[in-house]
């Protein structure tokens, strides 16, 4: 009798081991499916390592995140920007500036949805008033980057080409490239109009620049850079009162906007020279 029980126990043991292995394989398969299924796959967060104040800030290792995890990460950055610790605010601002200005990160940001991106924009606008200059500077960079993001890959590529043409002072090529974006599918980035206005100013066409600035402000009413370019366009037309009004609006959004402050000082000097 005992000799007959041993094989039976061995068989039961083998069956149990087999069932455990099957269960593990099934659970592992589900996990793999969560990572590879298109509807569930999260974006890959790039390894962010930036030199800041002569130190290397290692912000995040490269990792694969689900949409929910990425959203939680963004929520954390928004909270950090409003926190009391300067270092945490700096790191959050650097991270956001990196993600909004690196074209490889734009698709990940768009996955977050309009509501969360609007909250991030609000946090960055408040960050412009931060007492720490480094935080305010990075928030400015992040906002401009955010205003350049479009849900069209083609628009993003054309925008980069247009910016390169601006850097090379190839005004006609820049204008042609920017204008081609409006005919593409997908949303038009608000900063497109501001950049077109910059080109028109470089070509000494202030009236066209004024029109483009108004388009930019219609798309993004808090676009402080558009108010600044609007002021430059008015100044180029010697309409100094209108220029000052535009600068006041820019400075109401970004109190320590250095270019706006310098332009206001130049306009006041010109007004003194020309008289009433």
C-alpha positions as CSV (number, residue, x, y, z in Angstrom):
1,X,0.0,0.0,0.0
2,X,2.7,2.6,0.9
3,X,4.5,1.8,-2.3
4,X,1.4,2.7,-4.3
5,X,0.9,6.0,-2.4
6,X,4.4,7.4,-3.4
7,X,3.8,7.6,-7.1
8,X,0.4,9.1,-6.5
9,X,1.9,11.9,-4.3
10,X,4.6,12.5,-6.9
11,X,2.0,12.8,-9.6
12,X,0.0,15.3,-7.5
13,X,3.2,17.3,-6.8
14,X,4.0,17.4,-10.5
15,X,0.5,18.5,-11.4
16,X,0.6,21.3,-8.8
17,X,4.0,22.5,-10.0
18,X,2.6,22.5,-13.6
19,X,-0.4,24.6,-12.5
20,X,1.8,27.1,-10.7
21,X,4.0,27.5,-13.8
22,X,0.9,28.0,-16.0
23,X,-0.5,30.6,-13.6
24,X,2.9,32.5,-13.5
25,X,3.1,32.3,-17.3
26,X,-0.5,33.7,-17.7
27,X,0.1,36.5,-15.2
28,X,3.4,37.4,-16.9
29,X,1.7,37.4,-20.3
30,X,-0.9,39.9,-19.0
31,X,1.9,42.1,-17.7
32,X,3.7,42.0,-21.0
33,X,0.4,42.7,-22.8
34,X,-0.1,45.8,-20.6
35,X,3.3,47.0,-21.8
36,X,3.0,46.2,-25.5
37,X,-0.7,46.7,-26.3
38,X,-1.0,50.0,-28.2
39,X,-4.0,51.2,-26.2
40,X,-2.1,50.6,-22.9
41,X,1.5,51.3,-23.8
42,X,2.9,54.4,-22.1
43,X,5.5,56.7,-23.5
44,X,9.2,56.3,-22.7
45,X,10.5,59.0,-20.5
46,X,13.9,60.0,-21.7
47,X,16.9,60.1,-19.4
48,X,17.1,63.7,-18.4
49,X,20.6,64.9,-17.3
50,X,21.2,68.6,-17.4
51,X,24.1,70.9,-16.3
52,X,22.7,73.5,-14.0
53,X,24.9,76.0,-12.0
54,X,28.0,74.0,-12.9
55,X,26.4,70.8,-11.5
56,X,24.9,67.9,-13.3
57,X,21.3,67.5,-12.3
58,X,20.1,63.9,-12.9
59,X,16.4,64.3,-13.1
60,X,15.1,60.9,-14.2
61,X,16.5,57.7,-15.6
62,X,15.0,56.4,-18.9
63,X,11.9,54.4,-18.1
64,X,8.7,53.2,-19.7
65,X,5.7,54.9,-18.2
66,X,2.0,54.3,-18.6
67,X,-0.3,57.2,-19.3
68,X,-1.4,57.2,-15.7
69,X,2.2,57.2,-14.4
70,X,3.1,60.1,-16.7
71,X,0.1,62.0,-15.6
72,X,1.1,61.4,-12.0
73,X,4.6,62.6,-12.8
74,X,3.2,65.8,-14.3
75,X,1.0,66.3,-11.3
76,X,4.1,66.1,-9.1
77,X,5.9,68.7,-11.2
78,X,2.9,71.1,-10.9
79,X,2.9,70.6,-7.1
80,X,6.6,71.1,-6.9
81,X,6.4,74.4,-8.7
82,X,4.1,75.7,-6.0
83,X,6.3,74.3,-3.2
84,X,8.4,76.1,-0.6
85,X,11.7,74.4,-1.4
86,X,13.7,76.3,-4.0
87,X,15.6,73.2,-5.2
88,X,12.4,71.3,-5.9
89,X,10.9,74.2,-7.8
90,X,14.1,74.4,-9.9
91,X,14.1,70.7,-10.7
92,X,10.4,70.8,-11.7
93,X,10.9,73.9,-13.9
94,X,14.0,72.3,-15.6
95,X,12.1,69.1,-16.3
96,X,9.2,71.0,-17.8
97,X,11.5,73.2,-19.9
98,X,13.2,70.1,-21.1
99,X,10.0,68.3,-22.1
100,X,8.4,71.2,-23.8
101,X,11.4,72.1,-25.9
102,X,12.6,68.7,-26.9
103,X,10.7,67.6,-30.0
104,X,11.1,63.9,-29.0
105,X,9.0,64.7,-25.8
106,X,6.1,66.4,-27.5
107,X,4.1,63.3,-28.3
108,X,4.3,62.3,-24.6
109,X,3.0,65.6,-23.5
110,X,0.1,65.4,-25.9
111,X,-0.9,62.1,-24.3
112,X,-1.6,63.9,-21.1
113,X,-4.7,65.6,-22.4
114,X,-5.8,69.2,-22.7
115,X,-6.9,69.7,-19.2
116,X,-3.7,68.6,-17.5
117,X,-1.6,70.7,-20.0
118,X,-3.7,73.7,-19.2
119,X,-3.0,73.2,-15.5
120,X,0.7,72.9,-16.3
121,X,0.5,76.1,-18.2
122,X,-1.2,77.9,-15.3
123,X,1.5,76.6,-12.9
124,X,4.2,77.8,-15.3
125,X,2.6,81.3,-15.6
126,X,2.6,81.5,-11.8
127,X,6.2,80.3,-11.8
128,X,7.2,83.4,-13.9
129,X,6.7,85.4,-10.7
130,X,8.9,83.1,-8.6
131,X,11.4,85.0,-6.4
132,X,14.1,82.6,-7.7
133,X,15.4,83.9,-11.0
134,X,16.4,80.4,-12.2
135,X,12.9,79.1,-11.7
136,X,11.3,82.0,-13.5
137,X,13.7,81.6,-16.4
138,X,13.0,77.9,-16.8
139,X,9.2,78.5,-16.5
140,X,9.5,81.1,-19.4
141,X,11.4,78.5,-21.5
142,X,8.8,75.9,-20.7
143,X,5.9,78.1,-21.6
144,X,7.3,79.2,-25.0
145,X,8.0,75.5,-25.7
146,X,4.5,74.5,-24.7
147,X,3.0,77.2,-27.0
148,X,5.0,75.7,-29.9
149,X,3.6,72.2,-29.5
150,X,1.1,70.9,-32.2
151,X,-0.6,67.6,-32.5
152,X,0.7,67.5,-36.1
153,X,4.1,65.9,-36.5
154,X,4.5,67.6,-39.9
155,X,3.7,71.0,-38.3
156,X,6.4,70.4,-35.6
157,X,9.0,69.6,-38.2
158,X,8.1,72.7,-40.3
159,X,8.3,74.8,-37.2
160,X,11.8,73.6,-36.4
161,X,12.9,74.3,-40.0
162,X,11.4,77.8,-39.7
163,X,13.2,78.5,-36.5
164,X,16.5,77.3,-38.1
165,X,15.8,79.8,-41.0
166,X,15.2,82.6,-38.4
167,X,18.5,81.7,-36.7
168,X,20.2,82.0,-40.1
169,X,18.4,85.3,-40.8
170,X,16.9,83.8,-43.9
171,X,13.7,85.8,-43.5
172,X,11.9,84.8,-46.7
173,X,12.6,81.1,-46.2
174,X,11.4,81.4,-42.6
175,X,8.2,83.1,-43.6
176,X,7.5,80.6,-46.3
177,X,8.1,77.7,-43.9
178,X,5.9,79.1,-41.2
179,X,3.1,79.9,-43.7
180,X,3.1,76.3,-44.9
181,X,2.2,75.1,-41.4
182,X,-1.3,76.7,-41.5
183,X,-2.2,74.4,-44.5
184,X,-1.3,71.2,-42.6
185,X,-3.7,69.0,-40.6
186,X,-3.7,69.4,-36.9
187,X,-3.7,72.3,-34.5
188,X,-1.6,75.4,-35.3
189,X,0.8,76.3,-32.4
190,X,0.0,79.7,-30.9
191,X,3.7,80.7,-31.1
192,X,3.6,80.3,-34.9
193,X,2.0,83.7,-35.3
194,X,4.5,85.3,-32.9
195,X,7.4,84.0,-34.9
196,X,5.8,85.2,-38.2
197,X,5.5,88.6,-36.6
198,X,9.2,88.5,-35.6
199,X,10.1,87.8,-39.3
200,X,7.9,90.7,-40.5
201,X,9.6,93.0,-38.1
202,X,13.0,91.9,-39.4
203,X,11.7,92.8,-42.8
204,X,10.5,96.2,-41.6
205,X,6.8,95.4,-42.1
206,X,5.3,96.4,-38.8
207,X,1.7,96.4,-40.0
208,X,1.9,92.7,-41.0
209,X,3.6,92.0,-37.7
210,X,0.8,93.7,-35.8
211,X,-1.8,91.4,-37.5
212,X,0.2,88.3,-36.7
213,X,0.6,89.3,-33.0
214,X,-3.2,89.7,-32.7
215,X,-3.6,86.2,-34.2
216,X,-1.2,84.9,-31.5
217,X,-3.1,86.6,-28.7
218,X,-6.4,85.3,-30.0
219,X,-5.0,81.8,-29.8
220,X,-3.2,82.4,-26.5
221,X,-4.3,85.5,-24.5
222,X,-1.5,85.1,-22.0
223,X,1.3,85.0,-24.6
224,X,3.6,87.5,-23.0
225,X,6.1,87.2,-25.9
226,X,3.3,88.1,-28.4
227,X,2.6,91.3,-26.3
228,X,6.3,92.1,-26.4
229,X,6.5,91.7,-30.2
230,X,3.3,93.7,-30.5
231,X,5.0,96.5,-28.6
232,X,8.0,96.3,-30.9
233,X,5.7,96.6,-33.9
234,X,4.0,99.7,-32.5
235,X,7.4,101.2,-31.6
236,X,8.6,100.6,-35.2
237,X,5.6,102.6,-36.3
238,X,6.4,105.3,-33.7
239,X,3.1,104.5,-32.0
240,X,4.7,104.7,-28.5
241,X,1.6,105.0,-26.4
242,X,0.2,101.7,-27.9
243,X,3.6,100.2,-27.5
244,X,3.6,101.0,-23.8
245,X,0.2,99.6,-23.3
246,X,1.3,96.3,-24.9
247,X,4.4,96.3,-22.7
248,X,2.3,96.8,-19.6
249,X,0.2,93.8,-20.5
250,X,3.3,91.7,-21.1
251,X,4.7,92.8,-17.7
252,X,1.5,92.1,-15.9
253,X,1.9,88.5,-16.9
254,X,5.7,88.3,-16.5
255,X,6.8,90.9,-14.0
256,X,10.5,90.6,-14.5
257,X,10.4,90.2,-18.3
258,X,13.9,91.6,-19.1
259,X,13.4,92.4,-22.8
260,X,10.1,94.2,-22.1
261,X,11.7,96.3,-19.4
262,X,14.6,97.3,-21.7
263,X,12.2,98.2,-24.5
264,X,10.1,100.3,-22.2
265,X,13.2,102.2,-21.1
266,X,14.1,102.8,-24.8
267,X,10.6,104.0,-25.7
268,X,10.6,106.4,-22.7
269,X,13.9,107.8,-23.9
270,X,12.6,108.3,-27.4
271,X,9.5,110.0,-26.1
272,X,11.6,112.5,-24.1
273,X,13.7,113.2,-27.2
274,X,10.7,113.8,-29.5
275,X,8.7,115.7,-26.9
276,X,4.9,115.7,-26.5
